[in-house]
Amino acid sequence: MKWNIVQADHIGGRQEQQDRSLVLSASNGERHWLVLADGMGGHNGGALAAQAIIDTAKQLWQDNEECRAILNPQVFLSDFCALAHQAIINLGKAQNISPHSTCVSAFIEDRQVYLIHVGDSRLYHLHASQTQFRTRDHSLVQMLVDMGRLKESEMGQHPEQNYLLRGLGGETEPELDFHQLQVQAQDHIYLCSDGYWEHVSPEHTAVQLQVNNLEINARQLVAEAVKSGGEQGDNVSLIAAVCY
């Protein structure tokens, strides 16, 4: 099973880019590691927190020789988040700030996708242009959806959309959600920040990712999210992948 993976991002209408994304692929093409982090804007140092997550991933990839000997992806991803969490704490203490960040990460090996996440950055799995899976946000509005008090389509426009219940950084140990997915040829997965999913539906994303050049389409989808977000719109980040 081979994968085509692309990244696209935009600062949106903000003064600072607090999103970070990373794609690491083994030299033999057998393993891929995708990481997306969104620094939480309500805390000082959101961009620094997101960058600390990316730096932690790069170091782990190097230390583990492109992750060629990972026996338990769940343990590996959990350890990664624990290390990133501690790195953010150390950063905060050194600079007397309180940085936090979301994180969604996928380790891909052949047809298997192992993922871990915290916060409201998401991973979607698309099969035959239909959403087979999406991560569940750790947020107040997700709780409202789960209780039947809000429609999923209304999440992005809710006034308390940015109220998150979990993240990396801070004194509380993060509660992480882990999932394992099995994909088929022509399936897509995509990771995105809330600046993307608030404005571009998975249905529209699925249609666009099926057409022609994946990289061009990813950039176009991000541009659509930026336009919809307007002059004060959030940062937008997207990692899109198709297996074949």
Secondary structure, DSSP 8 states (H G I E B T S, - for coil): --EEEEEEEE-TTSSS--EEEEEEE-TTSSEEEEEEEEB-TTSTTHHHHHHHHHHHHHHHHHHTTTTTT-S-HHHHHHHHHHHHHHHHHHHHHHHT----B-EEEEEEETTEEEEEEESS-EEEEEETTEEEEE----BHHHHHHHTTSS-GGGGGG-TTTT-BS--BSSSS----EEEEEE--TT-EEEEE-HHHHTTS-HHHHHHHHTSS-HHHHHHHHHHHHHHHH-TT---EEEEEEEE-
